[in-house]
């Protein structure tokens, strides 16, 4: 199914719904029916064998499930003699027969349609007299695996969600990540393990705590299958949005994954995979979204469990919860003695620098850098995502860094690696080509500094280069005669009182001696100042753009004047032409 055919199909169904449904409600019908038709097509070839086996096991009084799964050659089955085409043979009883057909699926599939709230839409369509027509429309579309691959089907689901998100003015980017961004992340995730992953029979786990429709997990699986067909990637995920969860679960079912590994709920407040560790992880959490709804549960875990929980290093401000997902993934890393882990996460710019020394954000950066977990941060072009045009960054973290990366952090500025899309999709106007993905992957894999058109695009730093001490500089309180006011009590007796109005702070790089810095930068301007060492805090920030800034001197004034004169002369000539 190409995109044109898909669009035509969508709007042919939408035409039926118009009037009885609002535009924002079209997805509630079209998404579950698309899933139903896909499952119907997948099971079609083995359905007769499943029904025969079902009758046999019922007669024997045995649990039929393991036998039916074997006959279906899938992770699911359906025991109804009906299918979507047969439903068309009894228009008067379409509602009852459709319910019966859906209830005959195995439990995992029934759970999918429960999260779609499919029964509500069936009742509504039946009351509107549209159920038969809508079912018939879907029966006419070919979604057999031979006609539409699993990869294509994933794209179909994403296209549907994007369209309905646009119609209802919702945020499509909350549901999925552009495929080329995922391919880049998967490349970066696996490149250092190519040798291991090529071994026959290798089994690895991958996890996405914000799974959406399962795009990240699917592309990771496709990558491994291309490089080693004998390797197996066991997929785990969690998703908050009911529709996305249902689609992800359906996709995993068809791919032969254990759908019990895909859980529903909020990852931050209710971890669907407690105590579980993974080899690889991928995530594109919502950024710039407050976590007030789960604040009570998150703070409780932070205060009661500390570093035994997920959020020990600190909590970011409530207005942006993306760094909580970073900490969540860190907590899911396998210990090094068990093989270690690597993960990629998409974040906006604020986690790089938001928050001063001692803040939750700074403490999180401090934790991951001092524990040598960050391998690289890649700056992507703007306008890459469907719901935002802001700058985004891919963080690659690992607790099993290669020897040459120990104590180092690589920054890659890939903001110039893009091509214009033929047609914009929401805020997405740019995309990465295969060549761009290959070049970024090479820069990461080679672990070298590099330039493009005279400007740096890859730089390597020591972790400590991003750390600093925030020192508090105090000045004495002075009396009317300009003399320092001295303390007259306690341990500080005889020492100058501080003037809080003159208090200031300085950020001193970790690589520099505080006293030397103070003597050079502060004392020449304030000879009576001193440092209150009890207030010193250590902070970390990653000023990404600063490290790639290239100064461009302004053009000579003569050149600017000449250009202005040309423009002025041209305007003058145009005016004279109009008045002639």
N, C-alpha and C positions, 0 to 999 in steps of 0.2 A: 504494500500500500504506500503510494507516494503521498507527499504532503497535500498536493492538489486534490487527489481523490479523497483524502481524509477530510479536508475542508468542505468539499461538496457533500460528503456524507453527514458531517456534523450539522450543517445548516439545513439539510433535507429533513433531519429529525427535529431540529429547532423550529422549523416551519409548522410542524404538527403541534408543538407545545405552545406556540405563540397564542396569547389570549388567556389560556388556562394557567400558564406559568409566567412568572416574571423572568426577564432575561437572566438575572442573577441566580435563578433557580435551575436553569437548564442543566448544569453540571450534576445536580442531584439525581437526574434521570439518566443522562448520557453516560456518565462514568461507570456506574454499576452495570448497566446493560452492555457496555463495551467489554468489561471484565467477564460478564456472564457468557457473552458470545465467544470470547477467546477460550475460556475453559471448555465450553461446549465443543469447539472445533478441535481442541487438543485431545479430548477424550473420544472423539468420534470413531477412530480406527479400532480402538480396543473395546468399545462399548458392548458389542455382542458377547465377547469372551467374558467380560465382567458380569453380565447378567446371568449367563450360564453358570459361572462359578458361584454367584450369589445364591441361586436356587439350590445348587448342590450342597453348599455349606449350611444353608437354612435347614435342609432336610436332615443333615447329619447332626444338627444342634451345636455346631462349633462357632466360635467367634470368627466371622468372615473377613475381618479387616486385613490381616496380613496376606491372605490369599487374593483378596480383591486388589490390593496395592501391587502385587506381583503381576496380575493380569492386566491392570491398567497401564503398567510401565511408567507410572507417575507417582508423585507423593500424595495423590488424592484420587477419588473415584466418585461415581454417581450410580446409584442402584435403581433409579427410576427407568421404566421402559420408554419414557418420554425423552425427547431432546427438543431443541428449539424449533426444528422443522416440523416435528410431529405436533407440537403445540398449535400449529397453524390449522390443524385438521378439525379443531373443535372451538369455534369462535365463541359459542355461548358459555363455555366453561373455562375460558382462558385464564381467569383470575385464580380459580381453585387449582387448575393444572400447573400453573406457573409456580404457585406456592409449594405444591407437592414436589415439583421438579427440583427446586432449590433446596428443600428440606432433605432430599435424597443424596445430596453431596456429603462427603466425609466432614467430620466436625471442623477441621481447619478452614474449609471453604465456607461453611455456614457462618463462622465467626467473621469472615470478610464481609459478607452481606449484612450481617448485624451492624457492623461499624459503618456501612453505607446507609443504614436505616432503610434498606431496600423495601421492606414490607409496607412502610408508610407511603412510598412512592407508587408501589403497585396498587394500593387501595385508592390513592388519589387519581391515578391514571384510569382505573376502572370506573370510578364515579364520573369522571369527565368523558367516558366513552372512548378513550384513546389507547387503552392497554393493548388491544389486538393490533392496531396500526403501528404502534411503536415497536412492539415485539417483531412484527413482520419486517419492518425496516432493518432491524439488526440481523434478522435471519438471512437477508439478502447479501450481506457483506461477508467476504471471505477473509477470515482471520486464522486459517489453518497454518500450522508451523511451516509448511512447505511454501506458503505464499507470503507469510510475514514472519521473519526471524524474531528471536527473543530480543535482540538489540533494536530492531525496528519497532517492535511492540512497546519497548521502553520509551522510545522517541514519540510514539503515538500518544501514550499516556501523558507525557510531559507537554506535548502540544495541546492536548485537551485541557489540561490544568491551566496552562498559560492563557488560553483563549477565555476560559470561564473566569479566571482571576481578573483579566482585563475588563470583561463585561461587568463584573460585580464590583469593580474598583478595589479589589483585594491585592495583596502582595504576592505575586507569582514566585518571586525569589525566595519566599519562605519555604517553598516546596521543593525546589530543585536548583542545581548548579549547572551552568553551561557545560556541555560535554567536553569541550576542548580544555577547559580548566581542570576537569576531573582527570583527563588523560595526562595532563602535565603533572598533577599531583601523584598519580599512580606511578608514572615514570620515575619521579624523584624518590618515591617510597621504595621502589624495588631495585633501582639501579645498582646499589651497593651489595645486593644480595643475589645478583643474576646467577652467579656460580652455584650457590646453594639451591636456588629455585629450579635449576635445570636438572637436579638429581631425580632419578625415577622414584615415583611413589611418595614424594615429599607432601606433607600435609601441613597447612598453615591456617591460622585463624585471622579474620579481619572483622573490624567492628566500626559501626557508624552510630554515634549517639543521637544524631539528628538525621535519620535515614531518609526522610522525604519519601519519594517513590522508589528508592533503592538504586538510583543511578550510579552513585559512587561504588557501591558494592558490586553492581553488575559489571562496570568497566574494569574494576580490579580483577574480577573473575575472568573476563575476556582476555586481559593482558596475560595472565598466568597461563591460560589455555593456549594462547598463541605461542608462548615461549616454551611451554612444557605441558603437552596434552595429558601426561601421566600424573601431573601434580594436582592436588585438590586444595581448594580454598573454602574453608567452612565460614559461612557468613553470619554475623550477628548484628542486630540493630535495634533501635528504639525510635519511635515516632509519636509525636503529640497530636498531629492533625488526623482525625478519623479517616478521611478520604485517602490521604496520602498513605496512611498505615495500611488500609485495605488494599490499595494498588501494589504497595511494596510486598505485602504478604502474598498476593496473587502471583506477582512476578517471581518471587523466591520459590513458590510452589512449582511453577512450570519449569524452573531451572533445576529442580531436584534437591533444593536445599531443605533443611529441617526448619519448618516455619515456626516451631516453638522457640527458635532463636531470635525471632522478630517480636519484640514486645511493644505494648501500647502504654503511653503515659508520659509524664514530664520527667526527663532524665535527671534534672537537678533536685527535684523533691522526692522522686520515687525511682531510684536506680533499678532498672529492669534486669540487670545482670550483676547483682551484688557478689563480691568476692571473686569475680571472674577476671582473668588477665588475658591479654591478646598479643599476638605477634605483630600485627599491623592495625592501624586505625586511621580513619579519615573523617573529617567533619567540616561542614560549613554552617556554623551556628548562626542564629539571627544576631546581628550586631546593631548596636544603638537601640536595643530594646530593653526596657527596664525589667528587673526580676522581682518586683514588689510582691507579685502573687505568691511566690515561693520563698519570700524572705524569712518567714518564721521557721520553716523547716531547714533552710540553708544555715541560718544563724545558730540554730540549735545544734546542728551537726558540727559547725565550726567551734562553738563554745564547749561542747561536751566531749567531743572526740579529738579535737586538735589534729595533730599529724597522723593519728590513727584513722582519721576520716579522710574525706577528699579535699577539704578546703583549708588544711592546716596553715599554709603559707600566708593566707590573708584573704580578705574579701574586697572586691572592687566596689565602686559606688553603685548605688541601686539603679542608676539611669542606664547602665550598660552591663549586661550579664555575660558577654562573650568570653571574658577571661575565666569565668566559672567553668565553662566547658573545657578550656585549656587545662585547668586543674583536674577536672574529672578524667580527662584522657591520661594525664600524668599518673593518676592513681590506678589506672588500668594497665600500666606497663608491666610486662613480665620482668621479674628480677633477672639480673644479668646472668646468674648461675643457671637459670632456666632458658637461656637463649636471648633474653632481652627483647626490646620492642623498638619500633619506629612509627611515628605518626605524622600526618600532615593536617593542618587546620587553617582555614581561611578566616582572617580577621581584618577589620578596618584599621585605620592609622592610629586610633587612640591608645590601644594597648602598648604601642611603642614608647609613648612618652607621658601619658596622662598620669597625674599624681606625683607629688613631690616625695622626698625621702621620708620613709615611715608610713606612707599611705599604703592601702591594700594593693593597688596596682604596682607600685614600686617594689613592694615585698614579694609579689608574685614573680616579677622580672628577676629580682635578686635570687629567689629560690631556683629558678630554672637555669640561670647563668652560673651561679656559684656551684651548682650541682652538675654543671657541664652537660646540659641536656639539649641545648639548641644547636643544631647543625647549620641551618641556613634560614634566612628570611628573603623571600623573593617579592619584590614590588611589581605588581601587575599594572597594565594600562588602566586608565579610567574608562568608564562606560562599558565594562565587561559583563556586568550582571543585569538581570532583567528588572530589578527593583531599585537600583541605585547607580548613580554615575560617579560616586566617590572612589578614591584610591583604595585598593584592597591589597592584602599581603598574604602570601602563603608561608606559614611557619613550618619547618621540618624539625622535629624533635626526636632524639634517640638516646637511650641509655647504653648503647653499644657502638659508640663512635669508633671509626677506624683510627689507627694510631696517628695518622697525619692530621686528623681533625681535633685531637684531644686539646682542650683548653682554647679552642678557636671557634669563631663564628663568622660565617660567610654571608655577606650581603650582596644580592644580585638585583640590579635595577633593570627590570624587563619592561619598563613603562613605554619604551619605544618599539617593542616587539608586538606589532598588531597590523591587521589589515581591516579596511572598512567593509562592513557588511553590505550586501546588496539591498537588504531591507531591514530597518531597525525593528527590534522586538522589545517593546517597552523602553527601558533606559539603555538597553544593550545595543550599541552601535558599532562596536569593535569586536574582533575575534582573533584568536591565535591560529595561525596556519600550522600545518605539520612541520614545516621548516622552523618556525619560531619555537615550537615545543622541543624539537630536536636540539636547537642551539642552546636553549635554557638548560636542558637536561645535560648537555655536554659541559657547560660552564660549571654546573654543580658536580658532575661526575669527576671532572678533571681537577676540581678544587684548586683553581688558579685564578689570579687576578687578570682582568682583561679590559679592553677598551673597544669602543665603537664610535667611529667618526671623531676621534680625538677626545672623547669623554669616557670616564670610567663606567663600566657596567658590572664589574665584579670586584669586590674588595674583601680582604680577609683581615680579621682583627683578633686580638686576645679578648677573652671574656671580660677581663678586668678593665679593658678600655672603656666600657660602658658604665662603670661604677664611679661614684663620687661620695664625698663626705659633705654633708651640710653642717657647717659650723655656725654657731651663734656668736656674733660680735657684740660685746657690751661696751657702753660708754658710761662714765661716771655722772651721777647727779651733782650739779653744782649749785652753790648758794648765791646770794645776791652779789657777793664780791668775786664770783668766778672761781671759788675754791671748791674742790670735791667734798661732798658730804660723806662723813665716815659712819660706819655701823658702830653702834655702842653696846650691842648685846650679842650673846651666843658665840659660836665658833667664828663667825665673820667679823667679830669686833675689831675695829681698827682698819677694816678694808672699805674701799669706796662703795657707796650705794649705787645701784644701777639706775640709769635713766631709761625707763621702758620706751619712751618716745624716740630715743636714739638707737634702739636695738635694731640690728640688721643681721642678715645671714649671707653666707658665701658658700658656693659650691666648689669644692676642691677635688680635682680628679684623684682617684685612688692611687694612681701612679706617682703622685706628687706628695712630698713631705708637707704636712699642714703648717708647721712653723716657718718653713722657708717661704711658702705661699703667703702666709700672714705678714711676714716681715716685708715682702716685696710689694704686695698688693694693697695692704690695709694701713700699716703703720705710717707710711709717708703722708697719708691723708688724715689719719686720726692717731697721733702719737700716744694718746692716753687710753686707747682701746685695749681690750683683752678678750680672750676666748673663754666662754663658759663650756668646758669640755663635757660637763654632765649632760648638756643638751645636744651633743653631736649625734647625728643620725647618718646611716649609710643608705644611699639610694642608687637605683639603676634606671637609666633611660637609654633608648636607642634612637638617636636623631638621624633616621635613615636618610632623608633628603640632603641633610647637611654634608654627608660623606660623598655625595655624588654631584655636589654643586660645582660648577665650572664658571669662573668669572669671565664675563664677556665685556670688554671695555666698550664704552659708548662710541658711536661714530664721531669722526671729527666734525667740528662745528661748520667748517667750510662746506662739507658734503651735505649736511642738513640744510644749510642756507641755500645751496644750489637747488636742492630738491623742492624747498618751499617756494623759491622763485619760479621754478618750472610750473608748479601747481597754480601759483598766483597768476602767471601769464596765461595759462590755459583757461582759468575761470574768467579772466578779463576778456579773452578772445570770444568766449561763449556769450558773455553779456553783450559785447559789441555786435555779435551776429544776431542776437535777438532784437536789438534796438534798430538795426539797419532796415 
